[in-house]
Amino acid sequence: MTKKQDITPEDVTIIIPTLNEEEGIGKVIDAFKKLGYGNILVIDGNSKDRTREVAGEKGAKVIVQSGKGKGQAVAEAFSMVDTDVAVLIDGDGTYDPNDIEEMLEPIRRGVAEHVIGNRLVNFEDGAFTRLNLFGNKVLNWLFRFLYGVELYDILSGYRALTRDVYKNVNLLKHGFEVEAELTVETLANGFSIIEVPINYHRRHGDTKLSPLGDGLRIGRTIAELLVRYNPAKYLYFLGVFFLLLGFISGVYVVYEWLNHVSHDLLAIVTAILVLGGVQFLVIGFVMSYMFKVMVEIKRSMRQK
């Protein structure tokens, strides 16, 4: 449980990474301004259309990012803002600015430091293609399986983060993997995270996401980032794998022995596999415990 906070619109910066979002950016900015949120930072990836001009005309602060990719834009934006809360949202009109109060409520109540808008609860027809929807569900299942954390839309681009979170995450991925990395970094640093249901609409303009290519990169990233969250999980997998091989070879050795055929060398290999698997599991358990202790220490130090 974190401290309750009295969050006003002046305490919030809306961060909008853009790339050729001329069709949607103006409506997104207008909606936030109508709600009283005037601190709006558009960080643009060198758009070829009028995205920057429209954003500037609508009263947003516009910065051209120094690098490439959504992840790099988000990291650069985090280094520039310093309000109590930063809200991330795409500029294509898929996310509803009117959901911002629901996004901020868990932070106000002190139950979360990072809030994810779950799109998969209530989305408009046509907002997802069948392939995108299937890919999202597969990647979210993979995340829950590897990390053991009950989150169902880790790829959502609508997020609210406290200053402690966005100033302490270490973002290294420059592409669409940034949402997964933000989620893992939050968990690895001991911050509390929660999902709230939001609305999700069809986008304005063409998508930049490649369902297959970006999906594979995101999946690989989820697996790679496990080392930041709990490296012991890799040892668990290795331990189970070695034990499974040892079990299979052991069954074969016993079966052959019952038929009066000896496999002395294979029996030794079986013993090595079983002992190796047990060692991996024991070391993994110790590392997992140590990691949990470190996370608790980080959390306690922030609360002092």
N, C-alpha and C positions, 0 to 999 in steps of 0.2 A: 504494500500500500504506500503510495507516494503522498505528498502534501497536496491538499486542496488548493486550487488556484483560481483567482478571480480574473479570468481572461476577457479582455475587451478587444474590440477590433484594432485598436492602436497597438496592442501587444502582439499582433499577428502579421507576419509577412507572407503574402501569397507568391509562391515561386512557380513560374510557368516556363518550362523548357519548350522551345519551339523550333520548328523547321518547316517552312512553307505552310503556315497555318492561317493564311490571309482570310479564308472563309469563316473560320471559327473564333479566332482570337478576340475580335471586337466584342462578340456576344458574351464571351466568358468574362472579360474585364468589366463590361457594363453590368453584368449580373452581380459581381462582387461589390462594385461600387454602390449599387442600389441597396445592398445589404449593409453598407457602412464600412466595408473593408477597402481602405484606400492605399495601403502599403502593398503595392503589386510590383514584383520584379519579373520582367520577361527576359530570359537569357536565351538568345537566339543563335542557332547554329549556322549563320550565314545564309539565311533564306534568300531564294531567288525571286520571290514574289514581294508583295507589299506588307508582309507580316510586321516588320519593325515600324513602318510608317503608321499602320493602323493602330498598333499598340501604343505608340507615342501619342497619337491624336486622341486616344481614349484616356490618357493620363497616367499610363504605366511608366515605370522606369525601365528603360530598355538597354541591355548590355549585349554586345556580341561576344560569344564565348571564345576563349583563347584556343581551344582545341576542337576536337570532333567527338560526336557521340553523346547520347543522352546522359550516360553515367558521368562523363567529364563535366557536362553542363551542370548537373546537380551538385557535384562536389565543389565546383567553382562558386555556385550560388550560395552554398552553405558557408563558404569562407567569407562571403560578403555581407551576410545579414547577421543581426544580433538581437532580434526580438525574442520574447519569451517563447513564442511558438512559430514554427515555419510550417506552412501548408503547401504540399506539392500537388499540382494538378496539371493535366495535359491541356494544351490550347486548342484541341480539335472539337470541343463541344460534346465529347462523349460523357464526361462527368458533369454532374449538376452542382453548380455553386451553391444552390439552396440547401444542399446537404451539409454545409459547413458547420452548422450548429450541432448536428448529430456527431460530426467528427470531433468537435472540441469538447463535447460534454464529458467523456471519460477523463480527459485531462483536468477539466474543472473540478470533477468529483474526486480526483486523486487516485483513480483506479488504473491509470495507464499513463505511460510517457511517450508511447508511439501508438498511433491509431491508424488502422488500415481500413479503407472503405471496401467492403465486400460487394463486388459487382454481380456475383453469380446468384445472389438471392433475388434480385429484381432487375432484369434487363429487358430492354425493348426488343421486339422482333426485328431481326436484321442487324442487331448490334454486334453479334458474333456470327461468324460463319460456322458451319458444323465442324470444320477442321480446327478452327481456333478454339471453339468450346471444348472439343475433345482433348486438344493439346493442353489447355489450361487445367482440365481435370486430372490428366495424367501427371503433369508436373507438380500439381498440388499434392496428389497422392504420394509421389516420390518424396516430396519434402516431408510429409507427415511420417512416412516410413523411415526415412533416414534420421530425422531429428526428433521424432516422438513428440512433436508440438502440434496441437490441434488448431491449425490455421488452414483456411480453405480458399484464400485468394491472395497468395503471396506476390502475385504479379500485378496487383492493382497499382495504378499510378496516382491514386488519390490518397494522400497520407497527411497526418498531422503529427509533428514531432516537437518535443520540448527542446529548449536550447541545450540542455545536457546531452540529449541524444544526438542532435545534428552536428554538434561541435565535437563529438567524440567518436563518430563512426569513421572508419578508414576505408574509403571507397577507391578501389583499384580497377574495377571493371568500367569500361568506357561506353558500353553499348546498352542494349535493352536488358542486360542482366542486372542492372542497378537495383531494381526492386527486390530481387532475391538477395542481393548483397546487403541492402539496407536492413532487410528482415533478419538475416543471420548476424550481422554486426550488432543489432539491437539485443538479440538474445545472448550473444557471446559476451557482451559488456554488462549483462545483468539487469538490463532495463525491462520494464514491464510493457507488454504489447497486447493489444486487443483488436478485434474486428468489429465493425458496425455495418449493418446493411445500408447500401446506398442505391441510387438509381443509375442506370447506365444506358446511354442512348447511341444511336447510329452516329458515326463520325461525319464531320464536314471535311470534304477533301479526300485525297487518296491516302491509304495507309502506308507507313514506312516499314512495317513489320513483315518479315518473311516467315510465314508459319513454320516451314520445315527447317530452314537454316537457323533462324533465331531460336526456335524451339529446341533444337539440338544444343546450341550454345548455352541456353539457359539451363537445360538438363545437366550438361557437363559442369556448369558453374555451381549448381546446387550440390553436386557430389564433391567438387573440389573444395567448396567452402566449409564442408564438414570438419576440416582440419582446424578451422578457426573456432568452431562451436564446441566440438568434442572429438578430438583426434582419437580417443579411445575406441570410437565406433569402428574405425578401420581395423583395429586389432580384434574386435569382436567378430567382424566378418571373416578375417583371416583365421581366427580360432575355429569358428564353425566350419569353414572350408576344409581346414586340415583334419578336423575330427570326422567330417563326412568322408573324406578320402580314406582315413584310417579305418573307419567303420566298413567301407566297401571292401578294402583290401583284406581286412580282418575276417570278414564273412567268407571271402574266397579262400583264405589260408585255412580256416577251420573246416570248410567244406572239403577241400582237397585232403586235409589231414584225416578226416573221417573216411576218406576213400583210399587211405594208406599212401598218400603222396605228400612228401614234405617240401616246403618252400622256405628254407631257413633264411635266405636273404630277404625275401618278401616279408617274412615275419618281423625281421629287424626293422625294415622300412615302415611297417605298420606301427610298431612301437614308437618309432621316431615321430611319425605323423600324429599319433594320439598325444604323446607327451608335448610335442610342439603346439598342438591345438590348445591343450590345457594351459600351457604357459602364456600363450597369447591372450586367453580369456582372463587369466589372473592379472597379468600386467594391465590389460584393458580396464579391468575393474578398479585397480589402484589409480590409474591415470584419470578415470572418470570421476572418482571420488575427489582427487586433487583438483580437477577442473571445477567441480561444483563448489569446493571450498574457496577457490580463487574468485569465482563469480560472487559468492556471498560476501567476501571481503571487499570487493569493489563496490557492491551495493551498500554495505555498511559505511564505508568511507564517504560515499556521496551523501548519506543521510545525516552525517555528523554536522 
